[in-house]
């Protein structure tokens, strides 16, 4: 009987800057641009392509989402839809095993009841849009729970949840609590997977699970598989491949059998704080990161300040909405449909047709959507991450405060900012450079606030590069003799702006870092193209000088090598990206080898992989074989892992097309078994 269950809680906070709806560069995520990108590559993608290996050969590639019980809420699915839509179908293959969750991961027992209901309803609507079905199960953020929360879940059609052992009084692992079925996860095994070494031996983990009374449920952060625990997805591949008849999911188990015992809830508890839910409102001692001796005395004043601001935002927003909408609180529940459609014109028109008292003017429409957006951002300001870690200066807390600032600005709520700053002044930081929350506000939050004119200047730079996107902003730039005329529109609020910008006003220091990177990259590509074009006639001469000088000690040799390496590297990049000429790439590699030059090919790894995939999709098996052979030979010669070109993504794409590939040598080179047992 299938009674072993692994549940993954996949979650990332909403990281986008609310003034732009783009994630800023996050240095801690290096070599990736931000944490979402890093965790995507280390976890979300590997879980979809978990390699089952025997004797060094990949004999199957398992989509973990098809076998896991899991939840993945809007803040992550929204980002994936924008940045990595290719992964979505792999995730959706597990739609029948998924649980819903709240919209942006607030601690429900600490939310006012009406905000709690918004989080639940918005979360369920987002789930229905993404997975195309109604959810039966629900993941409570941090598993924080009380009786009112369970009643709200029941009201909105939820039938089961999962909780930790210390959150339920009862003699069973599967029981009824408040008319909801509750799965109680195994604390010992879950802790061993999350924080111990149980993923090192999947066989041992399976034995331990089998030794327990069913149902055996392991619950852990989904990011455990590959991000927190490197190569953790390989354990999933082993378990699901070797023991398919042992594993099921929470929903399948629930559909097959209902609990036969009752239990009692231990309210105001969570899975990650032994003090209940104090981690999100007091200096209870539970934290992550930081240094010895650090405190979290900042938590209470932060929450109190944000709670006061939340009340002020809702009071002003509802006073505006009541003028224009029939039932503002019901309208707020439906506003999620506008969010889910990325503030499309049609979604906003549908919303107003349903809820407006009358036909509204353009100015009144702006007032409505600014008010609704302000309430939304106050929800974001209470994302649990803001209290989870060691200091008020952490990236997550700063983001929550930035959402609060956006709500303040939308409603022009100067008194609200004054009140919040008074509380922040009483929130001590462990970092002397900030002193307290007010220092964090001034030094870390306010520099991320972008005025419309700054956005307009950024639009000019992007226009000059023929770029078309600037976060969520729509823009139109017209060039004039003395400068530029810029029109902006914010689809979120329907606000429009017009600016006349002179050349002298343009300053790269004002450009948000995400867009600055795009501008500088474009400039660099322009330089590379010009450099290669200008010196291409001298390439043969440089190669000749380099060849005849390589065994000599001429004083100019280093300069010659530097110029030749750069030229050949730029030519290699051109061949990979534009020409896609495999024969020419091989010849260039051979020339570089003869000259004793280092092309630093690992820096072009992305382009090598993309070329492999292009040749695969075009059905050019011989050229694919040649480029893979070239990469394998290069990897052997460099010998160091960090300098190698990773062919993992090529393996995955070849695996998906394995039935149409005739040349078995491709499988051999990629350490794949051509025909797996399926």
C-alpha positions in Angstrom: 0.0 0.0 0.0 1.3 3.5 -0.9 1.7 5.4 2.4 5.0 7.2 2.2 4.7 10.9 1.4 7.3 13.7 0.8 5.9 17.2 0.8 7.9 20.2 -0.5 7.0 23.7 0.4 8.3 25.7 -2.5 8.4 29.4 -1.8 10.1 32.7 -2.5 9.0 36.1 -1.3 8.0 38.7 -3.7 11.4 40.3 -4.4 10.4 42.8 -7.1 10.9 46.5 -6.3 7.3 47.9 -6.1 8.3 51.0 -8.0 9.5 49.0 -11.0 8.4 45.4 -10.7 11.9 44.2 -11.4 14.2 42.4 -8.9 17.3 44.5 -8.1 20.7 42.9 -8.3 21.4 40.9 -5.1 25.1 40.6 -4.5 24.7 37.6 -2.1 23.3 35.5 -4.9 26.5 35.8 -7.0 27.2 34.4 -9.6 23.5 34.8 -10.4 21.8 38.2 -10.6 19.4 37.6 -7.8 18.3 34.9 -5.3 15.4 33.7 -7.4 17.7 33.0 -10.3 20.1 31.2 -8.1 17.5 29.0 -6.5 15.8 28.3 -9.8 19.1 26.8 -11.1 20.0 25.0 -7.9 16.5 23.7 -7.1 13.4 24.4 -9.1 15.0 23.2 -12.4 16.9 20.2 -11.0 13.7 18.9 -9.3 12.1 18.9 -12.7 15.1 17.0 -14.1 16.3 14.8 -11.3 18.8 12.3 -12.6 18.7 8.6 -11.6 22.2 7.2 -11.9 23.8 3.8 -11.8 27.5 3.3 -12.3 28.1 6.8 -13.4 25.4 6.7 -16.1 22.1 8.5 -16.0 19.5 5.8 -16.6 16.4 7.9 -16.1 15.5 11.6 -15.6 12.6 12.0 -13.2 10.2 15.0 -12.9 10.0 15.3 -9.2 6.9 17.4 -9.4 5.0 14.4 -10.7 5.7 12.4 -7.6 6.0 15.0 -4.8 3.2 16.4 -2.7 4.0 20.1 -2.9 2.8 23.7 -2.8 4.0 26.6 -4.9 2.3 29.9 -4.3 1.8 33.0 -6.4 4.9 34.9 -5.5 7.0 32.1 -7.1 4.7 31.0 -9.9 4.3 34.6 -11.0 8.1 35.0 -11.3 8.4 31.7 -13.1 5.8 32.8 -15.6 7.8 35.9 -16.4 11.3 34.6 -16.3 11.2 30.8 -16.9 7.9 29.8 -18.6 9.7 26.7 -20.0 9.6 25.2 -16.5 5.8 25.7 -16.0 4.6 22.6 -17.9 7.0 20.4 -15.8 5.6 21.9 -12.6 2.0 21.5 -13.9 2.5 17.8 -14.5 2.2 17.5 -10.7 -1.0 19.7 -10.5 -3.1 16.8 -9.0 -0.7 16.6 -6.1 -0.5 20.3 -5.2 -1.8 22.3 -2.2 -2.8 25.9 -2.2 -1.3 28.5 0.1 -1.7 32.2 1.0 -1.0 34.9 -1.5 2.3 36.2 -0.1 3.1 34.1 3.0 1.9 36.2 6.0 1.5 34.7 9.5 -2.2 34.2 9.5 -2.9 34.1 13.2 -1.3 37.6 13.5 -3.3 39.1 10.6 -6.7 40.8 11.2 -9.5 38.5 10.2 -10.4 40.4 7.0 -6.8 40.5 5.9 -6.5 36.8 6.7 -9.5 36.1 4.5 -7.9 38.2 1.7 -4.7 36.1 1.9 -6.6 32.9 1.7 -9.0 33.9 -1.1 -6.3 35.5 -3.2 -4.1 32.4 -2.6 -6.8 30.1 -3.7 -7.7 32.2 -6.8 -4.0 32.3 -7.8 -3.8 28.5 -7.4 -6.9 28.0 -9.6 -5.5 30.2 -12.3 -2.1 28.5 -12.3 -3.1 24.9 -11.8 -6.5 25.0 -13.4 -8.3 23.2 -10.6 -9.8 23.8 -7.1 -7.5 22.9 -4.2 -8.5 20.4 -1.5 -5.4 20.9 0.6 -3.8 24.1 2.0 -0.3 24.9 3.2 -0.3 27.4 6.1 2.7 29.7 6.0 5.2 28.5 8.6 2.3 26.2 9.6 1.2 29.1 11.9 -2.4 28.2 12.9 -5.3 29.0 15.2 -9.0 28.0 15.2 -10.2 31.0 13.3 -7.8 30.3 10.5 -9.0 26.7 10.2 -12.6 27.9 10.1 -11.8 30.3 7.2 -10.1 27.5 5.3 -13.2 25.3 5.7 -15.4 28.2 4.6 -13.5 28.5 1.4 -13.6 24.8 0.5 -10.4 23.5 1.9 -10.6 19.9 3.2 -7.1 19.1 4.6 -3.9 20.7 6.0 -0.6 19.5 7.3 0.8 20.3 10.8 3.8 19.6 13.0 3.6 17.0 15.8 3.5 19.6 18.6 0.6 21.4 17.0 -2.0 18.6 17.5 -3.1 16.7 20.6 -4.1 13.2 19.5 -2.9 9.6 19.1 -2.8 9.5 15.3 -0.8 10.9 12.5 -3.9 11.5 10.5 -7.0 12.9 12.2 -9.9 15.3 12.2 -9.4 18.7 13.8 -12.2 21.3 13.4 -13.8 19.4 10.6 -10.6 19.4 8.6 -8.4 16.4 7.9 -4.9 17.0 9.4 -1.8 15.2 8.4 0.9 15.3 11.1 4.3 15.1 9.6 7.1 13.0 11.1 9.3 15.4 13.1 12.4 13.2 13.3 12.5 12.3 9.6 11.6 15.8 8.5 14.3 17.4 10.6 16.8 14.8 9.4 16.0 15.7 5.8 16.0 19.5 6.3 18.9 19.9 8.7 20.6 16.5 8.9 22.2 14.1 6.5 19.3 11.9 5.6 19.4 12.8 1.9 23.0 11.5 1.7 21.6 8.0 1.5 18.2 7.7 -0.1 18.2 4.0 0.6 18.7 4.6 4.3 15.9 7.2 4.2 13.6 4.8 2.6 14.3 2.1 5.2 13.6 4.6 8.0 10.3 5.7 6.4 9.2 2.0 6.0 10.0 1.3 9.7 7.3 3.8 10.8 3.6 3.5 11.3 1.7 4.8 8.2 1.0 7.3 6.9 4.6 8.6 7.0 4.9 12.2 6.0 8.1 14.2 5.6 7.6 18.0 5.2 10.4 20.3 4.3 11.2 23.4 2.3 11.2 22.5 -1.4 14.5 24.4 -1.6 16.0 21.6 0.5 16.3 19.6 -2.7 19.4 21.1 -4.4 19.7 24.6 -2.8 20.0 23.9 1.0 21.2 20.4 0.3 23.4 20.2 -2.9 22.2 17.4 -5.2 19.3 16.7 -2.9 17.1 16.1 -6.0 19.1 13.0 -6.7 17.6 11.4 -3.6 14.2 12.1 -4.9 15.1 10.5 -8.2 16.3 7.4 -6.4 13.3 7.1 -4.2 10.7 7.6 -6.9 12.4 5.4 -9.4 13.3 2.5 -7.1 10.1 2.5 -4.9 7.2 3.8 -7.0 4.8 1.5 -5.2 5.6 2.9 -1.8 5.1 6.7 -2.4 1.9 8.7 -2.7 0.9 12.3 -2.0 -1.2 14.0 0.6 -4.1 14.5 -1.8 -4.1 11.0 -3.2 -4.0 9.6 0.4 -6.8 11.8 1.5 -9.0 10.8 -1.5 -8.4 7.1 -0.8 -9.1 7.2 2.9 -10.4 9.6 5.5 -9.2 9.9 9.2 -11.0 7.7 11.8 -9.8 9.6 14.9 -10.3 13.1 16.2 -7.7 15.4 17.7 -7.4 18.9 19.2 -5.5 21.8 17.9 -2.7 23.5 19.8 -3.4 27.1 18.6 -0.9 29.9 18.0 1.9 27.5 17.1 4.1 27.1 14.0 6.7 24.7 12.7 9.8 27.0 13.0 9.4 28.6 16.4 9.3 26.7 19.6 7.7 29.7 21.3 4.6 29.5 19.1 4.4 32.5 16.8 6.7 34.8 18.7 9.3 34.7 16.0 7.2 37.2 14.0 6.5 39.6 16.8 9.1 39.4 19.7 12.7 38.7 20.7 12.1 35.0 21.3 15.6 33.9 20.3 14.6 32.0 17.2 16.4 33.5 14.2 18.6 32.6 11.2 21.9 34.1 10.3 23.6 36.8 12.3 26.5 36.7 14.8 26.7 35.5 18.4 25.0 37.8 20.8 22.7 39.3 18.3 19.1 40.1 19.5 15.8 40.6 17.7 14.5 43.4 19.9 13.6 45.1 16.7 10.8 42.7 15.9 8.1 44.1 18.2 8.4 47.7 17.2 8.6 46.8 13.6 5.3 44.8 13.7 3.6 47.5 15.9 4.7 50.2 13.5 3.5 48.3 10.4 0.2 47.4 12.2 -0.5 51.1 12.9 0.4 51.9 9.3 -1.9 49.1 8.0 -4.8 50.6 9.9 -4.1 54.1 8.5 -3.7 52.8 4.9 -7.0 50.8 5.1 -8.9 53.7 6.6 -7.9 56.1 3.8 -8.1 53.5 1.0 -11.6 52.4 2.0 -12.8 56.0 2.4 -11.8 56.5 -1.3 -13.2 53.1 -2.5 -16.5 53.6 -0.8 -17.1 56.7 -3.0 -16.7 54.6 -6.2 -17.4 50.9 -5.5 -20.6 49.3 -4.3 -19.0 46.9 -1.8 -15.3 47.7 -1.4 -14.4 44.6 0.7 -16.0 42.2 -1.8 -14.3 44.2 -4.6 -11.0 43.8 -2.8 -11.4 40.0 -3.0 -11.9 40.2 -6.8 -9.0 42.6 -7.2 -6.8 39.6 -7.3 -8.0 38.8 -10.8 -6.5 42.1 -11.9 -3.2 41.2 -10.3 -3.2 37.8 -11.8 -3.8 39.2 -15.3 -0.8 41.6 -14.8 -3.0 44.7 -14.7 -4.3 44.2 -18.2 -6.7 46.7 -19.5 -9.4 44.1 -20.0 -9.1 42.8 -16.5 -9.4 46.3 -15.0 -12.4 47.0 -17.2 -14.1 43.8 -16.1 -13.4 44.7 -12.5 -14.9 48.1 -12.8 -18.0 46.8 -14.7 -18.6 44.5 -11.8 -18.0 46.7 -8.9 -18.1 50.4 -9.8 -21.3 52.4 -8.8 -21.2 54.3 -12.0 -19.0 55.1 -15.0 -15.8 56.6 -13.6 -13.6 59.3 -15.0 -10.0 58.7 -15.7 -9.0 60.5 -12.5 -11.4 58.4 -10.4 -10.1 55.2 -11.9 -6.6 56.2 -10.9 -7.9 56.8 -7.3 -9.5 53.4 -7.2 -6.5 51.4 -8.4 -4.0 53.4 -6.3 -6.1 52.6 -3.2 -6.3 48.9 -4.1 -2.6 48.8 -4.8 -1.8 50.4 -1.5 -3.8 47.7 0.4 -2.0 45.0 -1.7 1.4 46.4 -0.8 0.5 46.5 2.9 -0.2 42.8 2.6 3.3 42.4 1.1 4.8 44.4 4.0 3.7 41.6 6.3 5.5 38.7 4.5 6.8 36.4 7.1 10.4 36.7 5.9 10.7 40.2 7.3 10.8 38.8 10.9 12.5 35.5 10.2 16.1 36.4 10.1 18.6 38.0 12.4 18.5 41.8 11.8 16.2 44.5 10.7 18.7 45.4 8.0 18.3 42.1 6.3 17.2 42.0 2.6 13.8 40.6 3.5 12.9 43.1 6.1 14.1 46.0 3.9 11.8 44.7 1.2 8.8 44.7 3.5 9.6 48.3 4.5 9.9 49.2 0.8 6.4 47.8 0.2 5.1 49.9 3.1 6.8 53.0 1.6 5.1 52.3 -1.7 1.7 52.1 0.1 2.4 55.4 1.8 3.3 57.1 -1.5 0.3 55.8 -3.3 -2.0 57.3 -0.8 0.2 60.4 0.0 0.0 59.3 3.6 2.7 61.5 5.2 1.3 61.0 8.7 1.6 57.3 8.2 5.2 57.6 7.3 5.8 59.7 10.4 4.2 57.2 12.6 6.1 54.3 11.1 9.4 56.1 11.5 8.7 56.7 15.2 8.4 53.0 15.7 11.5 52.3 13.6 13.5 54.6 15.8 12.6 52.2 18.7 13.8 49.1 16.7 17.5 48.6 17.5 19.7 47.1 14.8 22.6 44.7 15.6 24.6 46.6 12.9 26.2 49.8 14.2 26.2 51.4 10.8 22.4 51.6 10.9 21.7 52.0 14.6 18.0 51.3 14.4 15.2 50.8 12.0 15.2 54.5 11.1 18.8 54.2 9.9 17.7 51.2 7.8 14.8 53.3 6.4 17.1 56.2 5.4 20.1 54.2 4.1 18.5 51.0 2.7 14.8 51.6 1.9 14.6 55.2 0.6 17.5 54.7 -2.0 15.2 52.1 -3.6 12.4 54.5 -4.1 12.2 55.7 -7.7 10.3 58.8 -8.8 8.5 58.8 -12.2 11.1 61.3 -13.6 13.9 58.9 -12.7 12.0 56.1 -14.5 11.5 58.4 -17.5 15.3 59.1 -17.7 15.8 55.3 -17.6 13.3 55.0 -20.4 15.4 57.3 -22.5 18.5 55.2 -22.0 16.6 52.0 -22.9 15.1 53.8 -25.9 18.5 54.6 -27.2 19.4 50.9 -27.0 16.1 50.0 -28.7 15.0 48.2 -25.6 11.2 47.7 -25.2 10.7 46.9 -21.5 11.1 48.8 -18.2 9.6 46.6 -15.5 5.8 46.9 -15.6 6.0 50.5 -17.0 4.8 51.4 -20.5 6.7 54.2 -22.2 7.0 56.2 -25.3 10.1 58.3 -26.1 10.3 60.9 -28.9 13.7 62.5 -29.8 14.0 66.2 -30.1 16.9 68.5 -30.9 17.4 69.6 -27.3 16.5 66.2 -25.7 13.6 63.9 -25.3 9.8 63.9 -24.7 8.8 60.9 -22.5 5.3 59.6 -21.8 4.9 57.0 -19.0 2.0 54.8 -17.9 1.9 52.7 -14.9 -0.6 49.8 -15.7 -0.9 49.0 -12.0 -2.6 52.3 -11.2 -3.5 53.8 -14.6 -1.4 56.9 -13.8 0.3 58.7 -16.7 3.2 61.1 -16.7 4.8 63.4 -19.2 8.4 64.8 -19.1 10.7 66.9 -21.2 14.2 65.7 -20.6 17.3 67.4 -21.9 20.6 65.6 -22.7 22.3 67.2 -19.7 19.8 65.7 -17.3 20.8 62.1 -18.2 22.9 60.5 -15.5 23.8 56.8 -15.2 24.1 57.2 -11.4 20.3 57.5 -11.3 19.5 54.4 -13.3 18.3 51.4 -11.2 21.0 48.7 -11.1 18.9 46.1 -13.0 18.6 48.5 -16.0 22.1 49.9 -15.6 23.5 46.4 -16.1 21.5 46.1 -19.4 22.8 49.5 -20.6 26.4 48.8 -19.7 26.2 45.3 -21.3 24.9 46.8 -24.5 27.7 49.3 -24.5 30.2 46.6 -23.9 28.8 44.5 -26.8 29.1 47.5 -29.0 32.7 47.9 -28.1 33.4 44.2 -28.7 31.8 44.3 -32.1 33.8 47.4 -33.0 37.0 46.1 -31.7 36.6 42.8 -33.5 35.6 44.6 -36.8 38.5 47.1 -36.6 41.2 44.6 -35.8 40.0 41.6 -37.7 42.3 42.5 -40.6 45.3 42.2 -38.2 44.2 38.9 -36.7 46.4 36.8 -39.0 49.4 39.1 -38.2 48.8 38.8 -34.5 48.5 35.0 -34.7 51.8 34.9 -36.7 53.5 37.0 -34.1 52.1 35.0 -31.2 53.1 31.7 -32.9 56.7 32.6 -33.5 57.1 34.4 -30.2 55.6 31.7 -28.0 58.9 30.0 -27.1 60.8 33.3 -26.9 61.2 35.8 -24.1 60.4 38.9 -26.1 59.3 41.8 -24.0 56.2 42.4 -26.2 54.9 38.8 -25.9 52.4 39.4 -23.1 50.8 42.3 -25.1 50.6 40.1 -28.2 49.0 37.3 -26.2 46.5 39.7 -24.6 45.4 41.1 -27.9 45.2 37.8 -29.6 43.3 36.1 -26.8 40.7 38.9 -26.7 40.3 38.8 -30.5 39.9 35.1 -30.6 37.5 35.0 -27.7 35.3 37.7 -29.3 35.4 35.8 -32.6 34.4 32.6 -30.7 31.5 34.4 -29.1 30.4 35.7 -32.6 30.6 32.2 -34.0 28.5 30.8 -31.1 25.9 33.5 -31.1 25.6 34.6 -34.7 27.1 32.2 -37.1 26.6 29.0 -35.2 29.3 27.5 -37.4 30.5 24.3 -35.6 33.3 23.7 -38.1 34.7 27.3 -37.6 34.4 26.9 -33.8 36.5 23.8 -33.9 39.1 25.4 -36.1 39.3 28.4 -33.8 39.8 26.2 -30.8 42.6 24.4 -32.6 44.3 27.6 -33.5 44.2 28.8 -29.9 45.6 25.6 -28.7 48.5 25.8 -31.2 49.3 29.3 -30.1 49.1 28.3 -26.4 46.3 30.8 -25.7 43.5 30.6 -23.1 40.1 31.6 -24.5 38.5 31.2 -21.1 35.7 29.3 -22.8 33.9 28.7 -19.4 32.8 32.3 -19.5 30.9 31.5 -22.7 29.4 28.4 -21.3 25.8 29.7 -21.7 26.4 30.2 -25.4 27.9 26.7 -25.8 24.9 25.1 -24.2 22.5 27.2 -26.2 24.2 26.2 -29.4 23.9 22.5 -28.4 20.2 22.9 -27.8 19.7 24.7 -31.1 21.4 21.9 -33.0 19.3 19.4 -31.2 16.1 21.2 -32.0 17.1 21.5 -35.6 17.8 17.8 -35.8 21.5 18.4 -36.7 22.8 15.3 -34.9 26.2 15.3 -36.5 26.8 19.0 -35.6 25.5 18.4 -32.1 27.8 15.4 -31.7 30.8 17.6 -32.9 30.1 20.4 -30.5 29.5 18.0 -27.5 32.8 16.2 -28.4 34.6 19.6 -28.5 33.2 20.6 -25.0 34.0 17.2 -23.5 37.6 17.5 -24.8 37.9 21.0 -23.5 36.6 19.9 -20.1 39.1 17.1 -19.9 42.0 19.4 -20.7 41.1 22.2 -18.2 40.6 19.6 -15.5 39.1 22.0 -13.0 35.4 21.8 -12.3 34.9 25.5 -12.0 36.4 26.0 -15.5 34.3 23.3 -17.2 31.3 23.8 -19.3 28.3 22.1 -17.7 26.3 19.9 -20.1 23.5 19.1 -17.6 20.9 21.1 -19.4 21.9 19.5 -22.7 21.5 16.1 -21.1 18.0 17.0 -20.1 17.0 18.2 -23.5 18.5 15.1 -25.2 16.6 12.9 -22.7 13.3 14.5 -23.7 14.0 13.8 -27.4 15.6 10.4 -26.8 13.1 8.5 -28.9 13.9 10.5 -32.0 17.7 10.6 -31.7 19.4 8.0 -33.9 23.1 8.6 -33.1 23.8 6.6 -29.9 27.2 8.2 -29.7 25.4 11.4 -28.4 24.1 9.4 -25.4 27.5 7.9 -24.7 29.2 11.3 -24.6 26.5 12.6 -22.3 26.6 9.6 -20.0 22.9 8.8 -20.8 21.4 5.4 -21.2 19.8 5.5 -24.7 16.7 3.5 -23.8 15.5 3.6 -20.2 12.9 1.4 -18.8 9.8 3.5 -18.7 
